Amino acid sequence: MTDAAAPIREVHVAVAVIIRDGRVLIARRPDHTHQGGLLEFPGGKVEPGETVQQALVREIAEETGLVVPEVSLEPLIGIRHDYGDKRVFLDVWRTTAAAGEAVGCEGQPIAWVAPEELQDDQFPAANRPIIRALRLPPALAITGTITSVDHGATSLQAALAQQEQSLIVLRAPELASDVYREMARQALAVCQDSGTGLIVHGAPARFADTPGAAGLHLPWREAANLVSRPVPSQVWLGVSCHSAGELAHAVKIGADYATLGPLRATTTHPGAEGFGWDAFRALTAAAQIPVFGLGGLNPEDIDRVRNEGGQGIAGIRFWWPQG
């Protein structure tokens, strides 16, 4: 009679995203190690009795010679990944306050790299959501009511003139498909003039109808019917989610991010009660992709959302012209 296989232990790994002048510090893993030859962010195992912040301060000093104030670390994302022979929990924190000159103290090559230069296939699979989190903004802007193409284009120009955005989601459920298609084309021109990425909202066909779009955001009713990613890997794919099951499905179909709400009750959905911070924290902790809090939030809530494990906020009222 053979013994039952021992359960695979989960390894708690602290990961540091160190940012300086808009660039991120990365290193190359030694060839003889697990996932050898690939790039990684500094970090290592959390030792017994250590907090994750203490582990990061220690690991950063040992690996790079940089000195990081513990209070400067803020959570970025948590990722659980099963390699088959090994399960890891990547507890990822960021800092912009590292002092000193970075060196590869363990002989590893290191470099400061712009986030947009990081490529998925250069990193272990578990690191890929970190790349998404680095590239995504802290606020995902969503368009409000659009009554016509002219109204939408004018409102969009006014909104971007008042408040720059790096990404916007063109959500206009009140428009017929042909009108939305024209609205997307005009919105794309406005966004390109301001250096903003336009993410179309709806069925996958809307992305195909909008050459030059930065991505597709799927309402849950569209995502629920998919079994694989409907857009190329080079563009954004987002999903509107409301539960743990929906978040898991978004990961399964290859989403880069999700919105999760409503966190608070909103005037646009008066019948829907917000599920609150405790539920948001639990749901984002189990997610494998960056999660934007949605519902009754504004830019003053970004730090709170990040401290609860989210990417940032998503919404309409904090930037779209009212009335």
For each residue, the residues with C-beta under 8 A, 3 or more apart:
1:
2:
3:
4:
5:
6:
7:
8: 82 85 86 87
9: 87
10: 80 87 88 89
11: 45 86 87 88 89
12: 45 46 52 88 89 91
13: 43 44 45 46 88 89 90 91
14: 43 44 45 46 52 55 56 59 91 93
15: 41 42 43 56 90 91 92 93 130
16: 25 41 42 43 56 59 60 68 73 92 93 94 95
17: 24 41 76 92 93 94 95 130 134
18: 24 25 41 42 60 64 66 68 94 95 98 102
19: 22 23 24 94 95 96
20: 23 25 96 98 112
21: 112
22: 19 114
23: 19 20 112 113 114 115
24: 17 18 19 41 112 113 114 115 118 134
25: 16 18 20 41 42 64 66 98 102 110 111 112 113
26: 39 40 41 110 111 112 113 118
27: 39 40 41 42 63 64 104 108 109 110 111
28: 37 38 39 40 108 109 110
29: 33 34 35 36 37 38 39 40 108
30: 33 36 107 108
31: 36 37
32: 36
33: 29 30 36
34: 29 83 86
35: 29 38 40 124
36: 29 30 31 32 33
37: 28 29 31
38: 28 29 35 122 123 124
39: 26 27 28 29 118 122 123 127
40: 26 27 28 29 35 43 123 124 127
41: 15 16 17 18 24 25 26 27 92 127 130
42: 15 16 18 25 27 59 60 63 64
43: 13 14 15 16 40 55 56 59 60 63
44: 13 14 55 59 62 63
45: 11 12 13 14 55
46: 12 13 14 50 51 52 55 91
47: 50 55
48:
49:
50: 46 47 54 55 58
51: 46 54 55
52: 12 14 46 55 56 91 93
53: 56 57 70 73 93
54: 50 51 57 58 70
55: 14 43 44 45 46 47 50 51 52 58 59
56: 14 15 16 43 52 53 59 60 68 70 73 93
57: 53 54 60 61 68 70 73
58: 50 54 55 61 62
59: 14 16 42 43 44 55 56 62 63
60: 16 18 42 43 56 57 63 64 66 67 68 98
61: 57 58 64 65 66 67 68
62: 44 58 59 105 106
63: 27 42 43 44 59 60 104 105 106 108
64: 18 25 27 42 60 61 98 102 103 104 105 110
65: 61 100 101 102 103 105
66: 18 25 60 61 98 99 100 101 102
67: 60 61 98 99 100
68: 16 18 56 57 60 61 72 73 95 97 98 99
69: 72 73 95 97
70: 53 54 56 57 73
71:
72: 68 69 95 96 97
73: 16 53 56 57 68 69 70 93 94 95
74: 93 94 95 306 307
75: 78 91 92 93 94 306 307 309
76: 17 92 93 94 130 133 134 306
77: 90 92 129 130 133 290 309 311
78: 75 89 90 91 92 284 285 309
79: 89 90 92 126 129 130 288
80: 10 87 88 89 90 286 288
81: 87 88 90 125 126 288
82: 8 86 87
83: 34 86 87 88 125 126
84:
85: 8
86: 8 11 34 82 83
87: 8 9 10 11 80 81 82 83
88: 10 11 12 13 80 81 83 126
89: 10 11 12 13 78 79 80
90: 13 15 77 78 79 80 81 126 127 130
91: 12 13 14 15 46 52 75 78
92: 15 16 17 41 75 76 77 78 79 130 133
93: 14 15 16 17 52 53 56 73 74 75 76
94: 16 17 18 19 73 74 75 76
95: 16 17 18 19 68 69 72 73 74 98
96: 19 20 72
97: 68 69 72
98: 18 20 25 60 64 66 67 68 95 102
99: 66 67 68
100: 65 66 67
101: 65 66
102: 18 25 64 65 66 98 110 112
103: 64 65 110
104: 27 63 64 107 108 109 110
105: 62 63 64 65
106: 62 63
107: 30 104
108: 27 28 29 30 63 104
109: 27 28 104
110: 25 26 27 28 64 102 103 104
111: 25 26 27
112: 20 21 23 24 25 26 102
113: 23 24 25 26 117 118
114: 22 23 24 117 118
115: 23 24 118 131 134 135
116: 135
117: 113 114
118: 24 26 39 113 114 115 122 123 131 134
119: 122 123
120: 123 128 131 233
121:
122: 38 39 118 119
123: 38 39 40 118 119 120 127 128 130 131
124: 35 38 40 127
125: 81 83 128
126: 79 81 83 88 90 129
127: 39 40 41 90 123 124 130 131
128: 120 123 125 131 132
129: 77 79 126 132 133 288 289 290
130: 15 17 41 76 77 79 90 92 123 127 133 134
131: 115 118 120 123 127 128 134 135
132: 128 129 135 136 256 257 289 290
133: 76 77 92 129 130 136 290 311
134: 17 24 76 115 118 130 131
135: 115 116 131 132
136: 132 133 140 167 256 257 290 311 312
137: 140 165 166 167 312
138: 302 306 311 312 313
139: 165 299 302 312 313 314 318 319
140: 136 137 167 168 169 238 257 259 292 312 313 314 315
141: 159 165 167 168 169 314 315 316 318 319 320
142: 168 169 171 314 315 316 320
143: 146 152 155 156 159 168 169 170 171 172 316 320
144: 155 316 317 320 321 322
145: 174
146: 143 151 152 155 172 174 175 183
147: 151 152 174
148: 151 152 179
149: 152 153 179 182 183 186
150: 153 154
151: 146 147 148 154 155
152: 143 146 147 148 149 155 156 172 183 186 187
153: 149 150 156 157 183 186 187 190
154: 150 151 157 158
155: 143 144 146 151 152 158 159 320 321
156: 143 152 153 159 160 168 187 190 191
157: 153 154 160 161 190
158: 154 155 161 162 321
159: 141 143 155 156 162 163 165 319 320 321
160: 156 157 163 164 165 190 191 194 196
161: 157 158
162: 158 159 319 321
163: 159 160 319
164: 160 194 195 196
165: 137 139 141 159 160 168 196 319
166: 137 195 196 197
167: 136 137 140 141 196 197 199 214 236
168: 140 141 142 143 156 165 191 196 197 198 199
169: 140 141 142 143 199 200 201 217 238 314
170: 143 183 184 187 198 199 200 201
171: 142 143 201 217
172: 143 146 152 175 180 183 201
173:
174: 145 146 147
175: 146 172 179 180 183
176: 179 180
177: 180 181
178: 181 182
179: 148 149 175 176 182 183
180: 172 175 176 177 183 184 202 206
181: 177 178 184 185 206 209 210
182: 149 178 179 185 186
183: 146 149 152 153 170 172 175 179 180 186 187
184: 170 180 181 187 188 198 200 206 209 210 213
185: 181 182 188 189 210
186: 149 152 153 182 183 189 190
187: 152 153 156 170 183 184 190 191 198
188: 184 185 191 192 198 210 212 213
189: 185 186 192 193
190: 153 156 157 160 186 187 193 194
191: 156 160 168 187 188 194 195 196 197 198
192: 188 189 195 196 212
193: 189 190
194: 160 164 190 191
195: 164 166 191 192
196: 160 164 165 166 167 168 191 192
197: 166 167 168 191 214 215 236
198: 168 170 184 187 188 191 210 212 213 214
199: 167 168 169 170 213 214 215 216 217 236 238
200: 169 170 184 206 207 209 210 213 215 216 217
201: 169 170 171 172 206 216 217 219
202: 180 205 206 216 218 219 222
203: 206 218 222
204: 207 208 216 218 222 226 230 231
205: 202 208 209
206: 180 181 184 200 201 202 203 209 210 216
207: 200 204 210 213 215 216 230 231 235
208: 204 205
209: 181 184 200 205 206
210: 181 184 185 188 198 200 206 207 213
211:
212: 188 192 198
213: 184 188 198 199 200 207 210 216 235
214: 167 197 198 199 235 236
215: 197 199 200 207 231 235 236 237 238 256
216: 199 200 201 202 204 206 207 213 230 231 235 236 237 238
217: 169 171 199 200 201 236 237 238 239 240 259
218: 202 203 204 222 223 226 230 237 238 239 240 255
219: 201 202 222 223 240
220: 223 224 239 240 241 242 246
221: 224 225
222: 202 203 204 218 219 225 226
223: 218 219 220 226 239 240 246 249 250 253 255
224: 220 221 246 249
225: 221 222
226: 204 218 222 223 229 230 253
227: 252 253
228: 253 254
229: 226 233 237 253 254 255
230: 204 207 216 218 226 237 253
231: 204 207 215 216 235 237
232: 235
233: 120 229 254
234:
235: 207 213 214 215 216 231 232
236: 167 197 199 214 215 216 217 256 257
237: 215 216 217 218 229 230 231 253 254 255 256 257
238: 140 169 199 215 216 217 218 255 256 257 258 259
239: 217 218 220 223 246 249 250 253 255 257 258 259
240: 217 218 219 220 223 258 259 294
241: 220 246 247 250 258 259 260 291
242: 220 246 260 261
243: 246 247 283
244: 247 248 283 286
245: 248 249
246: 220 223 224 239 241 242 243 249 250 258
247: 241 243 244 250 251 258 260 283 286 287 289 291
248: 244 245 251 252 286
249: 223 224 239 245 246 252 253
250: 223 239 241 246 247 253 255 258 289
251: 247 248 254 255 287 288 289
252: 227 248 249
253: 223 226 227 228 229 230 237 239 249 250
254: 228 229 233 237 251
255: 218 223 229 237 238 239 250 251 258 289
256: 132 136 215 236 237 238 289 290
257: 132 136 140 236 237 238 239 289 290 291 292 311
258: 238 239 240 241 246 247 250 255 287 289 290 291 292
259: 140 217 238 239 240 241 291 292 293 294 314
260: 241 242 247 263 280 283 284 287 291 292 293 294 310
261: 242 274 293 294 295 314
262: 265 266 269 272 273 274 275 294 295 296
263: 260 274 275 276 277 280 293 294 295 296 297
264: 274 276 295 296 297
265: 262 269 270 272 273 274 295 296
266: 262 269 270 272 274 295 296
267: 270
268: 316
269: 262 265 266 272 295
270: 265 266 267
271:
272: 262 265 266 269 295
273: 262 265
274: 261 262 263 264 265 266 295 296
275: 262 263 279 280
276: 263 264 279 280
277: 263 280 281 304 308
278: 281 282
279: 275 276 282 283
280: 260 263 275 276 277 283 284 293 305 308 309 310
281: 277 278 284 285 308 309
282: 278 279 285 286
283: 243 244 247 260 279 280 286 287 291
284: 78 260 280 281 287 291 308 309 310
285: 78 281 282 309
286: 80 244 247 248 282 283
287: 247 251 258 260 283 284 291
288: 79 80 81 129 251
289: 129 132 247 250 251 255 256 257 258
290: 77 129 132 133 136 256 257 258 310 311
291: 241 247 257 258 259 260 283 284 287 309 310 311
292: 140 257 258 259 260 305 310 311 312 313 314
293: 259 260 261 263 280 297 301 305 308 310 312 313 314
294: 240 259 260 261 262 263 297 313 314 315
295: 261 262 263 264 265 266 269 272 274 315
296: 262 263 264 265 266 274
297: 263 264 293 294 301 305 313 314 315 318
298: 301 313 315 317 318
299: 139 302 313 318
300:
301: 293 297 298 304 305 313
302: 138 139 299 305 306 312 313
303: 306 307
304: 277 301 307 308
305: 280 292 293 297 301 302 308 310 311 312 313
306: 74 75 76 138 302 303 309 310 311 312
307: 74 75 303 304
308: 277 280 281 284 293 304 305
309: 75 77 78 280 281 284 285 291 306
310: 260 280 284 290 291 292 293 305 306 313
311: 77 133 136 138 257 290 291 292 305 306
312: 136 137 138 139 140 292 293 302 305 306
313: 138 139 140 292 293 294 297 298 299 301 302 305 310 318
314: 139 140 141 142 169 259 261 292 293 294 297
315: 140 141 142 294 295 297 298 318 319
316: 141 142 143 144 268 319 320
317: 144 298 320 322
318: 139 141 297 298 299 313 315
319: 139 141 159 162 163 165 315 316
320: 141 142 143 144 155 159 316 317
321: 144 155 158 159 162
322: 144 317
323:
